[in-house]
């Protein structure tokens, strides 16, 4: 049997775990909003038309901050369309996803829904087809208490108190040629700086996210970050990262090591940001908002889902409804491990997305809602990971991958919060169990330990409408405590959460 060894020491830390690390993302895309969070005719719909079964699952998931309303959608969005009497709201063509947006759910409705799920609003402004003035108007509408035309318009539209939005994204994926209003790094950096300065004149308390690369594999990656930050460094608080992973060509071994790429992405962006800091002689540090991340079979969209045609603009079509397997969930859990292990600089993150669209929660119109396999690592990590992330010392057997070279069979993260320590670990081996030994002598004696594992003999097993409970978490009865040593057996292709007290 293979082995791995983990040492925990509270003297060696990464940083505080920010609750915003467990954010998500709702875009007006496919069935995320309509038939997802909102379905007035559903048996569980509340008085506002929101599905209460979905509300319950979102609360169980433990989502902190939700980025809205896009995504690619935001680069063609007129926020004014989404407020005021519903009967007077225009129907618009969404060029990003070749769909019709009814604007039935807008800013007020979404803010109401956020109150039901106890999440914080993170707004994106359109810097694709719009600019500084429109961003200022939205900020005034959202955050000014009253006494101006726009703030009083908000009150007339049903919300007297300001929304009080703290986090704002300055556009979305502006490095991408697919994006409406795509610009060079130089041009975007100038616009983002102008917008940020103007927004801070109105509300100095806002936290601003400037667009980084939409992928570490973009041809402009690195240079984009440097150029944009040279223009915006003193104006913003965060730079964004976006990353999606999928199994390609049946190469499960490389797919299971996807977090190696996320680690490199984060560390490269941090190095670039700190380089700009040094060149400018700045005293502040820019953190990362990893505000899009997930497993996404993007090739399927281009091959199967993509909508085309001048007269073909459906409302809430089924788009990007990936069905997630056990292997997908293990990779997903390892991406959470990467985020925790960089929590000193990644202080905000958004799982893309929340419902139906590459999502942990699925719904059927008029029918049930259920948890995908990826639901479980997120919900457990959100619940257990608190306090401070530890800088773990891990030794593990390795294996060779075609994409990432030689990587550890085991990856892990740990957090400590008072007397409670949580360990999150993946076994990437496709064939062998691994015995993990955890040395907690620097933490103290362990009075009890529990563990739960997501695994299955069928790595392709998934939860579906027909069989929504096929995959779930199981108690890992192998966990043993002997003084200051804890051992646990990790099944092949598995994600495990261990709680020590």
C-alpha positions, 0 to 999 in steps of 0.5 A: 500500500502506498503512503503519504505523510502530513505535518501540521504546525500552527506556527506555520500559516498561509493566512486567514481564510476569508469567507468570500473564498466560498463565493459563487456566480449567477449569470443570465445564461441558460437556465441559471436564473429562469427555471433555476433560482426563479420559477413562479409556477413551481410547487415550491415557489415562494411569493416572489417566484423563487424556488424554495427547494433551491434556496434550501440547497444554496444555504446548505452549500454555504455560499458567501458572495455571489457575482452577478449578472455576468460573465460574458452577459454583462458586456452587453447589459444595460442595467436600467433594463432590469429595474422598474415595473416588470411590465415595462422592462424591455426584452433584449437580445443577449449576444454573448449566449445568443438568447433573449433576456426578458429582464423579469429578474433584475437587480431588485429581485436578485437582491431579494433572493440574496437575502433569502440565501444569506449571501453578499452581492458582488456586482459587475459593471459593463465596460464592454459596450458602456463606460464610466458614466454608466458605472457611476449611475449604477453605483449611485442607484445601488449605494446612495441612501437617497436625495438624488434622482437615481437613489429616489428612483430605487426607492420608487422601484421598491427598495428604500434602503441602499443595496450597499454593494461592496465588491465591484468587477470592472468588466469581464474577461476584457482580454478575450476576443469573444467579449463585446468591447474587447480591448487591448491591455493598454486600452482596457487599463486606461478605461478601468483606471478612469472608471475606478477613480470615478467610482471612488469619488462617489463611494470611497469604500468600494472594493474594485476588481480589475480584469486579469486574464480569462485563462493562464493559457491566453497568448497575452497572459502575464503581459496583460496583467502587468500592463493593466496593473501598471495603469490601475495599481493604486485604483483597485484592490483585486485582479481577477483569475478565471480557470476551467478544467476538463478531462481531455482525450481520456487522460484522467491522470492529467485531469486529476492533477489540474490543481497543479495548473491552478497553483502555477496560475495563482503564483504567476499572477501574484509574482506579476502583481508584486513586480508592478508593486516594486516598480511603482514603489507602492506600499499596497498589495493587490490580492486575487479574486478568483471569480470564475473557476470550475470543471467545465466541458467547454468543448461540448458547448462548441460542439453541441450547445452553441446557438446560432441563427438570426431568428433563433433567440430562445429564452432560458435555453438549456446551455452548459448543463454538464453532468459531473462525475466522481472524478470531476468532484475529486478534481473540484475538491483539489481546486478548493485545496489550491485556493485554501493553500493560497488564501494569503492572496486569494481572498475572494473566489466565485464558483462558476456557476451556481444552478444548472449552468456548470453547477453544483445544483440542478433543477427540472422545471416543475420537478425536483432539485438535486445535488451534483457530485461537486456540491459535496466538496464545496459544502463541506469545505465551506462549513469546515474551513475557517480561521487560518490556513496552515502551511502544511508539510506534505510528502507523498509518492508521485506519478507521471502525467502527460500534461503536468509532469511528475506530481504528488499522488496526494494533495492536501490543505488544512485550517485551524480555528480554535480547538478545531482543525480540518484537513482536506485531502485528495488521492489522485491514484486511479488504482491504489489506496493510500494510507495518510499519516498526519502528525499533529504533535505541534497542534496538541493531543487529538480527543476525537477525529472524524472523516468523510470521503467522496469516492466510488468504484465507478469514477464516472458515477454521477447524480442525475434526475433519474438517480439523484442520490447515486453519489454522496459522502460516506463516513470514512471509518478507517480514521484512527487516532493514536496520541498525536498521530492520525491515520486514514486510508484514502480510496483511489480517486477520492476527496476526503475531509477530516475533522480533528478536535 
